[in-house]
Every structure is written in structure tokens, then in C-alpha cells.
Amino acid sequence: MSFEYVEGEAILLHMNEHNICASSGSACTSGSLEPSHVLRAMGVPFTAAHGSIRFSLSTYNTEEEIDFVLDKMPGIIESLRKMSPFWEGE
């Protein structure tokens, strides 16, 4: 999942406040601050690739957990975009 004009690491920090777990980037490049080379090869703009996060789901996840994330994400992204010098309120 990718969000333009927001850093993936910042998204994770805000998600952590709600006990939502995810990762930024791909599993094979965890720990790197560079955007995914796969996303870049697919033509994903740098502004979106830098704001990518990865959710790992299984049969043990519940609909309530998914709904919780869907409820929290818009506020997280909105608050981070307000801080972004690149966001123009599209």
C-alpha cells in the first residue's frame, strides 16, 4: 500500500500508537530507507514509493482488525500530509 507525500517510517510510527503492525518496504530490503526497487521498476512515482507500507495478513486476522485499520489510516495519512512540505492539498 502506498501513500504519496508521506514517509513510510512516519506512517509506521503513527500506526504503532494504535497498536497496528506493518512494515515499510519489501521483506527482502527491510531496514533500508530507500524505496522499493520493484515499485520503482513498475513506474510508481518516487513520492508514492517512499510512502509504501506492507501489511502481512493471515487467516487469523479478523474483519474487526481490518476495519480498525481502515478506520485509523485516513486520519494518520491526513495528519502526516499536513506536515509535508510537498503536499498541496490535492
Secondary structure, 3 states (H helix, E strand, C coil): CECCCCCHHHHHHHHHCCCCCCEECCHHHCCCCCCCHHHHHCCCCHHHHCCEEECCCCCCCCHHHHHHHHHHHHHHHHHHHHHCCCCCCC
